[in-house]
Amino acid sequence: MSAATARCVLQNGTLRWSSPILFNDPFDVPRELSFGLSPEDIVRGLASRMIDLIQQPPESTSELESKVRLIVETVKSGISEELKNELLVGIEEEAETHRPVGVSMEAFREMWRRLLPDFRILCLTESAAHAAMWYHYADQYRGVAIEFRCDDRFDSAWLAARPVSYPADKPSIYTAAGWAELLTLEKEIALSRILEAATYTKAPDWSYEKEWRITSFRRPSDTGPFTDYGFHREEVSAVYLGPNMSEADRASVTSLAGSYPAARLVNVSIGMSREFEFTATGG
């Protein structure tokens, strides 16, 4: 973070958890559930999904949408092959002549639009040693990195952090087959799966960030698309001072860090090896 942000964090003892609508990366959590798929793509995918459910019914139908569950449970209870074949033919014919999922897709999109402003994400990284992170997020090496430790005594939020994955292939929710599966599930379950994929997966280009995330939702008292959550002072384990910090910023951040009993002060410098060097200070 910048030195100015670090002063706010250390003075207030809070971190800002933001809605994805504030993120500077438009390719992060999608603003709209619209992945370039046509209604025809979804209909065909939904037909394939229904055929699979009928031909190979799952052991549990508890997550299925009520109408889909009724169909699958009826098949599982035992129907004639003739009736089953008629059902399969009917599904295929529907896929060729109708667009039965348009309303359902729009319902998901509307739920997503309502959810995003209330959603909160805190973004963390595993390491303070990556140059791009210092350049992009810490004011071009003039800022600060704050290290937190997990501590059961304080019920640390970081204990709930989960790593972001950077798969070469996009999650299934970006495909017709993935959307089709979502549309056969209860809406709350489907939305949870969308949230999971959208929050904890990113493109491989971002893998250098080694990011972990924690999620929450807005509090009733929040007035903007963010929440400032407090942390315990003993959870701060180190404050790293950027190599290009001004003396004034270095002095002010060092002074504020002094009120954190477990925090080490670490000077960051750029060595001849073209790597960061970390030197603990005594003050």
Backbone as CSV, one residue per row, in Angstrom:
resi,resn,N_x,N_y,N_z,CA_x,CA_y,CA_z,C_x,C_y,C_z
1,MET,0.847,-1.185,0.000,0.000,0.000,0.000,0.885,1.237,0.000
2,SER,0.298,2.390,-0.328,1.041,3.649,-0.286,1.333,4.023,1.161
3,ALA,2.271,4.929,1.357,2.589,5.389,2.709,1.381,6.069,3.351
4,ALA,0.617,6.816,2.555,-0.567,7.496,3.089,-1.599,6.486,3.586
5,THR,-1.811,5.417,2.806,-2.746,4.381,3.233,-2.234,3.671,4.471
6,ALA,-0.928,3.400,4.507,-0.347,2.727,5.677,-0.561,3.542,6.939
7,ARG,-0.442,4.867,6.827,-0.681,5.707,8.004,-2.118,5.544,8.502
8,CYS,-3.073,5.505,7.568,-4.481,5.315,7.961,-4.684,3.953,8.620
9,VAL,-4.108,2.917,8.024,-4.262,1.558,8.555,-3.690,1.466,9.964
10,LEU,-2.478,1.972,10.147,-1.815,1.849,11.446,-2.432,2.767,12.498
11,GLN,-2.897,3.924,12.071,-3.513,4.843,13.031,-4.876,4.355,13.485
12,ASN,-5.660,3.848,12.557,-7.031,3.433,12.875,-7.136,1.977,13.301
13,GLY,-6.123,1.159,12.984,-6.197,-0.269,13.296,-7.263,-0.970,12.485
14,THR,-7.426,-0.551,11.225,-8.448,-1.152,10.361,-7.866,-1.422,8.974
15,LEU,-8.484,-2.366,8.285,-8.200,-2.631,6.872,-9.486,-2.467,6.083
16,ARG,-9.351,-1.981,4.876,-10.530,-1.755,4.037,-10.828,-2.981,3.185
17,TRP,-12.024,-3.534,3.382,-12.525,-4.647,2.566,-13.461,-4.018,1.537
18,SER,-13.194,-4.220,0.258,-13.910,-3.490,-0.791,-14.852,-4.381,-1.589
19,SER,-15.889,-3.733,-2.114,-16.720,-4.394,-3.115,-15.920,-4.520,-4.404
20,PRO,-16.127,-5.588,-5.169,-15.414,-5.725,-6.449,-15.661,-4.574,-7.419
21,ILE,-16.725,-3.796,-7.218,-16.968,-2.687,-8.143,-15.912,-1.600,-7.993
22,LEU,-15.113,-1.654,-6.919,-14.037,-0.684,-6.726,-12.695,-1.183,-7.263
23,PHE,-12.624,-2.454,-7.667,-11.348,-3.012,-8.101,-10.880,-2.332,-9.381
24,ASN,-9.560,-2.153,-9.487,-9.013,-1.504,-10.684,-8.860,-2.465,-11.855
25,ASP,-9.012,-3.756,-11.604,-8.880,-4.757,-12.659,-10.258,-5.198,-13.129
26,PRO,-10.703,-4.786,-14.333,-12.036,-5.163,-14.809,-12.166,-6.646,-15.125
27,PHE,-11.023,-7.360,-15.190,-11.059,-8.789,-15.476,-11.064,-9.627,-14.209
28,ASP,-11.157,-8.980,-13.057,-11.176,-9.709,-11.791,-12.576,-10.304,-11.595
29,VAL,-13.267,-9.926,-10.558,-14.637,-10.406,-10.353,-15.530,-9.748,-11.396
30,PRO,-16.207,-10.523,-12.245,-16.989,-9.922,-13.335,-18.111,-9.031,-12.822
31,ARG,-18.286,-7.900,-13.487,-19.367,-6.980,-13.116,-20.719,-7.513,-13.586
32,GLU,-20.690,-8.244,-14.699,-21.919,-8.791,-15.275,-21.744,-10.282,-15.538
33,LEU,-22.792,-11.050,-15.296,-22.766,-12.471,-15.630,-23.161,-12.632,-17.097
34,SER,-22.268,-12.228,-17.942,-22.495,-12.327,-19.382,-21.179,-12.733,-20.012
35,PHE,-21.059,-13.987,-20.354,-19.793,-14.524,-20.787,-19.760,-14.786,-22.289
36,GLY,-20.506,-13.997,-23.069,-20.473,-14.150,-24.521,-21.191,-15.382,-25.027
37,LEU,-22.083,-15.928,-24.219,-22.826,-17.122,-24.626,-24.217,-16.721,-25.098
38,SER,-24.641,-17.259,-26.211,-25.966,-16.956,-26.736,-27.011,-17.813,-26.034
39,PRO,-28.277,-17.363,-26.031,-29.342,-18.199,-25.461,-29.399,-19.575,-26.112
40,GLU,-29.106,-19.631,-27.417,-29.125,-20.931,-28.102,-28.058,-21.867,-27.529
41,ASP,-26.886,-21.312,-27.219,-25.826,-22.125,-26.609,-26.299,-22.702,-25.279
42,ILE,-26.928,-21.855,-24.492,-27.369,-22.286,-23.159,-28.469,-23.334,-23.270
43,VAL,-29.396,-23.134,-24.201,-30.491,-24.088,-24.370,-29.951,-25.458,-24.744
44,ARG,-29.018,-25.474,-25.676,-28.444,-26.764,-26.071,-27.686,-27.404,-24.907
45,GLY,-26.960,-26.574,-24.152,-26.261,-27.109,-22.993,-27.217,-27.628,-21.943
46,LEU,-28.321,-26.920,-21.747,-29.316,-27.342,-20.771,-29.961,-28.655,-21.195
47,ALA,-30.209,-28.815,-22.487,-30.777,-30.065,-22.985,-29.830,-31.227,-22.697
48,SER,-28.549,-31.016,-22.954,-27.564,-32.074,-22.686,-27.513,-32.403,-21.201
49,ARG,-27.581,-31.374,-20.380,-27.553,-31.572,-18.934,-28.769,-32.375,-18.468
50,MET,-29.952,-32.037,-18.954,-31.166,-32.757,-18.573,-31.122,-34.210,-19.044
51,ILE,-30.615,-34.418,-20.240,-30.505,-35.793,-20.755,-29.571,-36.615,-19.866
52,ASP,-28.460,-36.018,-19.465,-27.533,-36.725,-18.567,-28.186,-37.046,-17.235
53,LEU,-28.963,-36.083,-16.686,-29.627,-36.318,-15.404,-30.655,-37.443,-15.497
54,ILE,-31.305,-37.562,-16.636,-32.325,-38.605,-16.813,-31.681,-39.966,-17.066
55,GLN,-30.631,-39.967,-17.853,-29.987,-41.237,-18.175,-29.116,-41.750,-17.038
56,GLN,-28.537,-40.838,-16.268,-27.701,-41.222,-15.136,-28.053,-40.357,-13.925
57,PRO,-29.193,-40.617,-13.301,-29.641,-39.788,-12.172,-28.637,-39.827,-11.021
58,PRO,-28.372,-38.680,-10.391,-27.443,-38.659,-9.246,-28.067,-39.320,-8.026
59,GLU,-27.220,-39.759,-7.117,-27.731,-40.383,-5.891,-28.553,-39.390,-5.083
60,SER,-28.050,-38.157,-4.980,-28.770,-37.121,-4.233,-29.278,-36.061,-5.201
61,THR,-30.513,-35.659,-4.998,-31.108,-34.603,-5.820,-31.362,-33.339,-5.007
62,SER,-30.776,-33.264,-3.816,-31.095,-32.180,-2.886,-30.694,-30.801,-3.406
63,GLU,-29.679,-30.736,-4.283,-29.223,-29.440,-4.778,-29.950,-29.008,-6.044
64,LEU,-30.756,-29.889,-6.619,-31.417,-29.568,-7.878,-32.593,-28.625,-7.677
65,GLU,-32.826,-27.794,-8.664,-34.005,-26.915,-8.678,-35.256,-27.774,-8.608
66,SER,-36.317,-27.270,-7.985,-37.477,-28.096,-7.623,-38.100,-28.827,-8.813
67,LYS,-38.281,-28.148,-9.945,-38.898,-28.805,-11.100,-37.987,-29.879,-11.675
68,VAL,-36.694,-29.567,-11.712,-35.728,-30.556,-12.202,-35.685,-31.747,-11.253
69,ARG,-35.719,-31.456,-9.942,-35.700,-32.531,-8.952,-36.890,-33.457,-9.128
70,LEU,-38.061,-32.887,-9.390,-39.258,-33.693,-9.573,-39.102,-34.642,-10.758
71,ILE,-38.573,-34.132,-11.852,-38.371,-34.972,-13.039,-37.402,-36.105,-12.731
72,VAL,-36.268,-35.756,-12.115,-35.241,-36.760,-11.842,-35.731,-37.784,-10.831
73,GLU,-36.431,-37.341,-9.791,-36.968,-38.280,-8.804,-37.999,-39.215,-9.430
74,THR,-38.794,-38.684,-10.345,-39.776,-39.527,-11.043,-39.074,-40.607,-11.855
75,VAL,-38.011,-40.224,-12.553,-37.245,-41.199,-13.327,-36.624,-42.240,-12.398
76,LYS,-36.097,-41.800,-11.274,-35.451,-42.729,-10.344,-36.441,-43.704,-9.726
77,SER,-37.674,-43.259,-9.564,-38.681,-44.131,-8.959,-39.103,-45.259,-9.892
78,GLY,-38.772,-45.107,-11.177,-39.033,-46.182,-12.119,-40.091,-45.818,-13.151
79,ILE,-39.681,-45.583,-14.383,-40.621,-45.369,-15.481,-40.219,-46.292,-16.625
80,SER,-41.129,-46.521,-17.512,-40.848,-47.424,-18.632,-39.821,-46.806,-19.572
81,GLU,-39.135,-47.687,-20.303,-38.165,-47.201,-21.281,-38.855,-46.374,-22.351
82,GLU,-40.072,-46.763,-22.693,-40.815,-46.016,-23.712,-41.078,-44.581,-23.247
83,LEU,-41.512,-44.442,-21.990,-41.788,-43.110,-21.454,-40.490,-42.296,-21.319
84,LYS,-39.437,-42.973,-20.924,-38.157,-42.289,-20.801,-37.693,-41.774,-22.164
85,ASN,-37.847,-42.607,-23.188,-37.438,-42.190,-24.529,-38.271,-41.014,-25.019
86,GLU,-39.556,-41.028,-24.720,-40.409,-39.897,-25.106,-39.954,-38.615,-24.420
87,LEU,-39.555,-38.752,-23.154,-39.081,-37.605,-22.392,-37.798,-37.041,-23.006
88,LEU,-36.889,-37.929,-23.385,-35.625,-37.497,-23.977,-35.835,-36.826,-25.319
89,VAL,-36.727,-37.394,-26.133,-37.032,-36.800,-27.435,-37.663,-35.425,-27.258
90,GLY,-38.536,-35.303,-26.282,-39.175,-34.019,-26.018,-38.178,-32.951,-25.617
91,ILE,-37.197,-33.328,-24.814,-36.161,-32.372,-24.405,-35.371,-31.900,-25.608
92,GLU,-35.008,-32.823,-26.489,-34.237,-32.458,-27.674,-35.047,-31.554,-28.597
93,GLU,-36.330,-31.823,-28.734,-37.183,-30.985,-29.577,-37.326,-29.583,-28.991
94,GLU,-37.462,-29.503,-27.655,-37.566,-28.203,-27.008,-36.318,-27.368,-27.255
95,ALA,-35.157,-28.033,-27.224,-33.896,-27.329,-27.424,-33.794,-26.736,-28.825
96,GLU,-34.459,-27.342,-29.784,-34.382,-26.866,-31.163,-35.383,-25.761,-31.463
97,THR,-36.418,-25.620,-30.645,-37.503,-24.705,-31.012,-37.759,-23.574,-30.029
98,HIS,-37.164,-23.656,-28.815,-37.490,-22.649,-27.797,-36.234,-22.118,-27.108
99,ARG,-36.434,-21.065,-26.324,-35.371,-20.510,-25.492,-35.877,-20.451,-24.044
100,PRO,-36.014,-21.598,-23.403,-36.677,-21.615,-22.094,-35.843,-21.064,-20.943
101,VAL,-34.574,-20.684,-21.199,-33.741,-20.271,-20.073,-33.512,-18.771,-20.017
102,GLY,-34.055,-18.009,-20.926,-33.793,-16.578,-20.950,-34.158,-15.890,-19.652
103,VAL,-35.344,-16.185,-19.121,-35.786,-15.565,-17.883,-34.881,-15.977,-16.725
104,SER,-34.511,-17.271,-16.675,-33.660,-17.756,-15.595,-32.295,-17.090,-15.625
105,MET,-31.723,-16.938,-16.815,-30.421,-16.285,-16.927,-30.502,-14.838,-16.439
106,GLU,-31.536,-14.144,-16.826,-31.682,-12.750,-16.413,-31.886,-12.649,-14.903
107,ALA,-32.569,-13.641,-14.329,-32.754,-13.654,-12.873,-31.410,-13.774,-12.167
108,PHE,-30.535,-14.640,-12.677,-29.195,-14.767,-12.096,-28.421,-13.462,-12.236
109,ARG,-28.502,-12.854,-13.403,-27.769,-11.604,-13.631,-28.247,-10.508,-12.677
110,GLU,-29.556,-10.440,-12.475,-30.098,-9.418,-11.590,-29.658,-9.663,-10.146
111,MET,-29.663,-10.924,-9.721,-29.179,-11.262,-8.380,-27.715,-10.851,-8.223
112,TRP,-26.916,-11.078,-9.263,-25.500,-10.735,-9.240,-25.297,-9.220,-9.139
113,ARG,-26.088,-8.468,-9.908,-25.979,-7.008,-9.859,-26.303,-6.476,-8.469
114,ARG,-27.287,-7.095,-7.815,-27.660,-6.652,-6.471,-26.606,-7.047,-5.442
115,LEU,-25.965,-8.182,-5.644,-25.023,-8.704,-4.666,-23.693,-7.954,-4.668
116,LEU,-23.183,-7.608,-5.847,-21.817,-7.077,-5.950,-21.541,-5.857,-5.056
117,PRO,-22.422,-4.859,-5.015,-22.120,-3.704,-4.148,-22.024,-4.071,-2.669
118,ASP,-22.697,-5.153,-2.261,-22.696,-5.557,-0.858,-21.590,-6.557,-0.525
119,PHE,-20.942,-7.090,-1.537,-19.904,-8.086,-1.341,-18.609,-7.395,-0.913
120,ARG,-17.835,-8.046,-0.036,-16.589,-7.468,0.456,-15.450,-8.488,0.288
121,ILE,-14.321,-7.997,-0.204,-13.138,-8.848,-0.370,-11.921,-8.142,0.200
122,LEU,-11.135,-8.871,1.002,-9.826,-8.401,1.426,-8.786,-9.222,0.676
123,CYS,-7.882,-8.541,-0.017,-6.875,-9.203,-0.837,-5.525,-9.171,-0.121
124,LEU,-4.921,-10.328,0.036,-3.628,-10.475,0.691,-2.655,-11.162,-0.262
125,THR,-1.367,-11.130,0.068,-0.367,-11.839,-0.726,0.553,-12.612,0.200
126,GLU,1.146,-13.680,-0.312,2.012,-14.528,0.510,3.350,-13.879,0.815
127,SER,3.834,-13.017,-0.071,5.220,-12.573,0.003,5.348,-11.061,-0.167
128,ALA,6.346,-10.509,0.507,6.654,-9.083,0.345,7.849,-8.891,-0.572
129,ALA,8.176,-9.911,-1.366,9.421,-9.875,-2.139,9.210,-9.816,-3.648
130,HIS,8.027,-9.428,-4.091,7.802,-9.381,-5.534,7.793,-7.941,-6.031
131,ALA,8.667,-7.652,-6.999,8.846,-6.272,-7.463,7.574,-5.670,-8.034
132,ALA,6.812,-6.459,-8.814,5.608,-5.914,-9.441,4.579,-5.487,-8.405
133,MET,4.488,-6.220,-7.306,3.543,-5.849,-6.252,3.942,-4.512,-5.629
134,TRP,5.230,-4.333,-5.388,5.700,-3.067,-4.840,5.452,-1.927,-5.823
135,TYR,5.664,-2.188,-7.083,5.509,-1.129,-8.081,4.038,-0.723,-8.234
136,HIS,3.157,-1.717,-8.389,1.744,-1.416,-8.691,0.941,-0.993,-7.466
137,TYR,1.205,-1.614,-6.324,0.345,-1.392,-5.157,0.992,-0.517,-4.082
138,ALA,2.306,-0.392,-4.096,2.991,0.362,-3.042,3.659,1.605,-3.613
139,ASP,2.942,2.261,-4.502,3.365,3.595,-4.964,4.782,3.574,-5.545
140,GLN,5.042,2.605,-6.429,6.326,2.518,-7.123,7.500,2.486,-6.142
141,TYR,7.406,1.558,-5.193,8.474,1.305,-4.202,8.552,2.366,-3.112
142,ARG,7.625,3.338,-3.123,7.669,4.395,-2.102,6.761,4.089,-0.916
143,GLY,6.063,2.960,-0.966,5.070,2.659,0.055,5.513,1.630,1.081
144,VAL,4.541,0.837,1.521,4.705,-0.035,2.686,4.039,-1.382,2.413
145,ALA,4.606,-2.430,2.997,3.900,-3.716,3.078,3.715,-4.047,4.551
146,ILE,2.517,-4.419,4.924,2.234,-4.778,6.314,1.984,-6.276,6.386
147,GLU,2.690,-6.921,7.289,2.577,-8.378,7.447,1.710,-8.692,8.665
148,PHE,0.781,-9.626,8.473,-0.108,-10.050,9.561,0.149,-11.517,9.874
149,ARG,-0.069,-11.868,11.108,0.071,-13.265,11.508,-1.267,-13.810,11.979
150,CYS,-1.470,-15.081,11.733,-2.673,-15.746,12.233,-2.473,-16.037,13.719
151,ASP,-3.473,-15.705,14.504,-3.365,-15.912,15.952,-4.729,-16.337,16.479
152,ASP,-4.797,-17.571,16.964,-6.071,-18.098,17.460,-6.611,-17.285,18.637
153,ARG,-5.711,-16.653,19.369,-6.167,-15.895,20.549,-7.104,-14.762,20.163
154,PHE,-6.895,-14.232,18.965,-7.677,-13.075,18.543,-8.683,-13.427,17.450
155,ASP,-8.881,-14.725,17.239,-9.818,-15.161,16.202,-9.519,-14.454,14.878
156,SER,-8.251,-14.506,14.464,-7.793,-13.760,13.295,-8.618,-14.067,12.050
157,ALA,-9.036,-13.006,11.362,-9.770,-13.186,10.110,-8.932,-13.922,9.081
158,TRP,-7.594,-13.761,9.159,-6.708,-14.377,8.158,-6.797,-15.895,8.193
159,LEU,-7.277,-16.456,9.309,-7.454,-17.910,9.393,-8.487,-18.401,8.380
160,ALA,-9.351,-17.497,7.925,-10.366,-17.870,6.938,-9.911,-17.600,5.506
161,ALA,-8.695,-17.083,5.341,-8.210,-16.760,3.997,-8.039,-18.017,3.157
162,ARG,-8.304,-17.873,1.872,-8.163,-18.990,0.936,-7.330,-18.538,-0.253
163,PRO,-6.515,-19.436,-0.798,-5.669,-19.040,-1.923,-6.462,-18.885,-3.204
164,VAL,-6.063,-17.928,-4.009,-6.612,-17.764,-5.354,-5.889,-18.743,-6.266
165,SER,-6.624,-19.377,-7.170,-5.999,-20.268,-8.151,-5.950,-19.569,-9.502
166,TYR,-5.025,-19.999,-10.327,-4.794,-19.359,-11.626,-4.825,-20.432,-12.724
167,PRO,-5.992,-21.021,-12.955,-6.063,-22.153,-13.899,-5.847,-21.721,-15.337
168,ALA,-5.226,-22.622,-16.107,-5.030,-22.356,-17.533,-6.368,-22.334,-18.265
169,ASP,-7.291,-23.191,-17.823,-8.628,-23.230,-18.424,-9.608,-22.462,-17.550
170,LYS,-10.514,-21.751,-18.169,-11.505,-20.976,-17.435,-12.439,-21.904,-16.650
171,PRO,-12.966,-21.443,-15.515,-13.945,-22.239,-14.769,-15.170,-22.554,-15.635
172,SER,-15.864,-23.602,-15.273,-16.989,-24.076,-16.093,-18.109,-23.049,-16.213
173,ILE,-18.201,-22.090,-15.276,-19.279,-21.109,-15.361,-19.139,-20.208,-16.579
174,TYR,-17.993,-20.256,-17.239,-17.784,-19.459,-18.443,-18.160,-20.234,-19.703
175,THR,-18.731,-21.417,-19.537,-19.090,-22.262,-20.680,-20.590,-22.521,-20.680
176,ALA,-21.100,-22.936,-21.843,-22.524,-23.271,-21.953,-22.879,-24.435,-21.033
177,ALA,-21.998,-25.440,-20.975,-22.265,-26.595,-20.116,-22.303,-26.177,-18.649
178,GLY,-21.396,-25.271,-18.264,-21.385,-24.799,-16.883,-22.634,-24.025,-16.528
179,TRP,-23.076,-23.141,-17.436,-24.308,-22.392,-17.206,-25.502,-23.328,-17.121
180,ALA,-25.502,-24.342,-17.980,-26.611,-25.294,-17.969,-26.710,-25.993,-16.620
181,GLU,-25.566,-26.369,-16.071,-25.580,-27.017,-14.759,-26.123,-26.063,-13.700
182,LEU,-25.691,-24.797,-13.742,-26.171,-23.819,-12.768,-27.689,-23.672,-12.824
183,LEU,-28.235,-23.692,-14.031,-29.671,-23.481,-14.199,-30.510,-24.663,-13.734
184,THR,-29.870,-25.787,-13.447,-30.607,-26.937,-12.905,-30.472,-27.024,-11.389
185,LEU,-29.776,-26.074,-10.793,-29.574,-26.074,-9.345,-30.469,-25.041,-8.672
186,GLU,-30.676,-25.219,-7.369,-31.352,-24.190,-6.590,-30.576,-22.880,-6.741
187,LYS,-31.280,-21.767,-6.832,-30.632,-20.489,-7.130,-29.547,-20.118,-6.125
188,GLU,-29.800,-20.373,-4.828,-28.810,-20.003,-3.823,-27.534,-20.822,-3.994
189,ILE,-27.682,-22.104,-4.323,-26.514,-22.964,-4.531,-25.767,-22.533,-5.778
190,ALA,-26.512,-22.237,-6.840,-25.882,-21.803,-8.090,-25.129,-20.494,-7.890
191,LEU,-25.742,-19.561,-7.169,-25.095,-18.275,-6.940,-23.830,-18.451,-6.112
192,SER,-23.874,-19.368,-5.148,-22.696,-19.646,-4.336,-21.556,-20.176,-5.202
193,ARG,-21.873,-21.019,-6.166,-20.837,-21.567,-7.048,-20.280,-20.495,-7.984
194,ILE,-21.148,-19.611,-8.440,-20.675,-18.501,-9.277,-19.734,-17.621,-8.465
195,LEU,-20.137,-17.333,-7.233,-19.332,-16.490,-6.354,-17.971,-17.123,-6.097
196,GLU,-17.972,-18.427,-5.878,-16.730,-19.152,-5.632,-15.768,-19.015,-6.809
197,ALA,-16.263,-19.297,-8.002,-15.401,-19.263,-9.188,-14.950,-17.838,-9.499
198,ALA,-15.861,-16.881,-9.355,-15.530,-15.498,-9.696,-14.557,-14.881,-8.705
199,THR,-14.600,-15.330,-7.450,-13.783,-14.731,-6.403,-12.403,-15.369,-6.285
200,TYR,-12.346,-16.692,-6.408,-11.109,-17.400,-6.084,-10.369,-17.957,-7.299
201,THR,-10.706,-17.505,-8.492,-9.920,-17.867,-9.670,-9.594,-16.595,-10.452
202,LYS,-8.383,-16.551,-10.997,-7.956,-15.436,-11.843,-7.143,-15.994,-12.997
203,ALA,-6.931,-15.173,-14.006,-6.158,-15.593,-15.173,-4.707,-15.870,-14.778
204,PRO,-4.043,-16.788,-15.484,-2.648,-17.134,-15.146,-1.704,-15.937,-15.135
205,ASP,-2.023,-14.874,-15.896,-1.155,-13.691,-15.934,-0.944,-13.080,-14.553
206,TRP,-1.887,-13.338,-13.633,-1.818,-12.718,-12.310,-1.206,-13.643,-11.258
207,SER,-0.679,-14.772,-11.668,-0.208,-15.770,-10.698,0.942,-15.252,-9.837
208,TYR,1.697,-14.263,-10.345,2.825,-13.729,-9.567,2.360,-13.099,-8.253
209,GLU,1.083,-12.724,-8.176,0.589,-12.071,-6.962,0.520,-13.019,-5.768
210,LYS,0.411,-14.327,-6.037,0.282,-15.311,-4.954,-0.760,-14.849,-3.936
211,GLU,-1.928,-14.574,-4.459,-2.967,-13.904,-3.670,-3.791,-14.880,-2.831
212,TRP,-4.189,-14.402,-1.676,-5.178,-15.060,-0.821,-6.300,-14.058,-0.575
213,ARG,-7.502,-14.570,-0.374,-8.642,-13.670,-0.174,-9.519,-14.121,0.985
214,ILE,-10.153,-13.122,1.583,-11.181,-13.358,2.599,-12.407,-12.559,2.171
215,THR,-13.577,-13.134,2.329,-14.794,-12.463,1.868,-15.775,-12.232,3.022
216,SER,-16.600,-11.237,2.821,-17.637,-10.903,3.788,-18.722,-10.119,3.047
217,PHE,-19.661,-9.559,3.804,-20.718,-8.733,3.213,-20.880,-7.462,4.030
218,ARG,-21.514,-6.485,3.435,-21.654,-5.177,4.056,-22.385,-5.259,5.391
219,ARG,-22.061,-4.333,6.263,-22.783,-4.187,7.516,-23.937,-3.205,7.317
220,PRO,-24.981,-3.304,8.106,-26.115,-2.382,7.944,-25.714,-0.917,8.035
221,SER,-24.632,-0.633,8.779,-24.219,0.764,8.974,-23.361,1.294,7.830
222,ASP,-22.934,0.434,6.908,-22.069,0.886,5.815,-22.820,1.830,4.881
223,THR,-22.125,2.875,4.461,-22.744,3.845,3.550,-22.096,3.851,2.173
224,GLY,-21.024,3.119,1.999,-20.342,3.049,0.706,-20.060,1.606,0.338
225,PRO,-19.415,1.375,-0.815,-19.139,0.008,-1.280,-17.868,-0.571,-0.640
226,PHE,-17.674,-0.333,0.648,-16.525,-0.876,1.356,-16.839,-0.914,2.842
227,THR,-16.045,-1.718,3.572,-16.182,-1.809,5.019,-14.786,-1.770,5.629
228,ASP,-14.582,-0.948,6.647,-13.312,-0.898,7.355,-13.420,-1.767,8.609
229,TYR,-12.796,-2.937,8.545,-12.823,-3.875,9.663,-11.560,-3.705,10.512
230,GLY,-11.725,-3.791,11.818,-10.594,-3.666,12.723,-9.813,-4.966,12.865
231,PHE,-8.588,-4.847,13.350,-7.759,-6.011,13.663,-7.053,-5.751,14.992
232,HIS,-6.566,-6.824,15.628,-5.870,-6.684,16.906,-4.440,-6.227,16.656
233,ARG,-3.934,-5.361,17.520,-2.599,-4.795,17.315,-1.497,-5.862,17.314
234,GLU,-1.722,-6.943,18.058,-0.699,-7.986,18.093,-0.721,-8.882,16.859
235,GLU,-1.675,-8.677,15.976,-1.694,-9.444,14.732,-0.717,-8.874,13.697
236,VAL,-0.279,-7.652,13.877,0.702,-7.063,12.962,2.081,-7.577,13.354
237,SER,2.710,-8.336,12.456,4.003,-8.940,12.784,5.180,-8.202,12.165
238,ALA,4.940,-7.416,11.111,6.047,-6.667,10.507,5.505,-5.529,9.662
239,VAL,6.294,-4.467,9.574,6.004,-3.346,8.680,7.247,-3.154,7.811
240,TYR,7.088,-3.358,6.503,8.193,-3.252,5.556,8.182,-1.851,4.937
241,LEU,9.306,-1.165,5.009,9.437,0.201,4.516,10.079,0.171,3.135
242,GLY,9.362,0.673,2.136,9.805,0.581,0.750,11.145,1.249,0.484
243,PRO,11.875,0.770,-0.513,13.222,1.294,-0.781,13.245,2.747,-1.228
244,ASN,12.153,3.240,-1.795,12.142,4.625,-2.289,11.289,5.555,-1.430
245,MET,11.016,5.157,-0.200,10.213,6.002,0.696,10.927,7.315,0.980
246,SER,10.149,8.374,1.102,10.724,9.648,1.530,11.048,9.558,3.015
247,GLU,11.952,10.397,3.458,12.319,10.392,4.878,11.134,10.765,5.756
248,ALA,10.306,11.683,5.264,9.126,12.093,6.051,8.158,10.928,6.216
249,ASP,7.895,10.200,5.122,7.000,9.045,5.214,7.603,7.956,6.089
250,ARG,8.895,7.743,5.948,9.559,6.727,6.750,9.421,7.047,8.244
251,ALA,9.601,8.308,8.585,9.521,8.717,9.992,8.106,8.564,10.538
252,SER,7.101,8.980,9.757,5.720,8.925,10.251,5.233,7.489,10.386
253,VAL,5.545,6.628,9.415,5.123,5.225,9.491,5.847,4.518,10.631
254,THR,7.144,4.795,10.788,7.918,4.193,11.879,7.328,4.568,13.232
255,SER,6.931,5.817,13.377,6.345,6.268,14.639,5.045,5.534,14.944
256,LEU,4.186,5.410,13.941,2.902,4.717,14.148,3.114,3.229,14.413
257,ALA,4.090,2.623,13.746,4.352,1.194,13.946,4.827,0.898,15.359
258,GLY,5.345,1.918,16.031,5.833,1.721,17.392,4.760,1.323,18.374
259,SER,3.505,1.576,18.042,2.416,1.214,18.961,1.927,-0.218,18.744
260,TYR,2.600,-0.954,17.867,2.237,-2.349,17.605,3.313,-3.237,18.226
261,PRO,3.007,-3.868,19.358,4.042,-4.520,20.169,4.765,-5.682,19.489
262,ALA,4.116,-6.365,18.556,4.737,-7.541,17.933,5.325,-7.238,16.555
263,ALA,5.271,-5.975,16.147,5.666,-5.638,14.776,7.162,-5.343,14.660
264,ARG,7.821,-6.057,13.750,9.198,-5.747,13.391,9.186,-4.670,12.324
265,LEU,10.152,-3.771,12.396,10.347,-2.802,11.314,11.419,-3.359,10.391
266,VAL,11.123,-3.385,9.089,12.048,-3.978,8.129,12.301,-2.979,7.003
267,ASN,13.561,-2.619,6.811,13.937,-1.788,5.668,14.092,-2.661,4.431
268,VAL,13.494,-2.229,3.343,13.598,-2.952,2.083,14.533,-2.174,1.167
269,SER,15.519,-2.840,0.618,16.450,-2.197,-0.309,16.626,-3.084,-1.534
270,ILE,17.130,-2.486,-2.599,17.359,-3.219,-3.842,18.855,-3.455,-3.969
271,GLY,19.251,-4.729,-3.891,20.661,-5.062,-3.873,21.260,-5.234,-5.253
272,MET,22.571,-5.456,-5.285,23.281,-5.669,-6.534,22.807,-6.922,-7.260
273,SER,22.187,-7.836,-6.523,21.677,-9.069,-7.130,20.351,-8.843,-7.851
274,ARG,19.883,-7.597,-7.839,18.597,-7.232,-8.436,17.422,-7.918,-7.731
275,GLU,17.617,-8.193,-6.484,16.569,-8.736,-5.634,16.420,-7.841,-4.406
276,PHE,15.261,-7.920,-3.768,15.060,-7.135,-2.561,15.902,-7.718,-1.414
277,GLU,16.404,-6.826,-0.612,17.085,-7.216,0.617,16.290,-6.658,1.792
278,PHE,16.095,-7.479,2.807,15.279,-7.106,3.958,16.166,-7.028,5.189
279,THR,16.150,-5.859,5.848,16.994,-5.656,7.017,16.135,-5.153,8.171
280,ALA,16.069,-5.954,9.229,15.301,-5.527,10.405,15.994,-4.346,11.070
281,THR,15.222,-3.367,11.517,15.766,-2.188,12.172,15.502,-2.266,13.656
282,GLY,16.179,-1.433,14.379,15.987,-1.435,15.833,15.020,-0.384,16.282
283,GLY,14.515,0.433,15.341,13.668,1.520,15.766,12.386,1.573,15.030
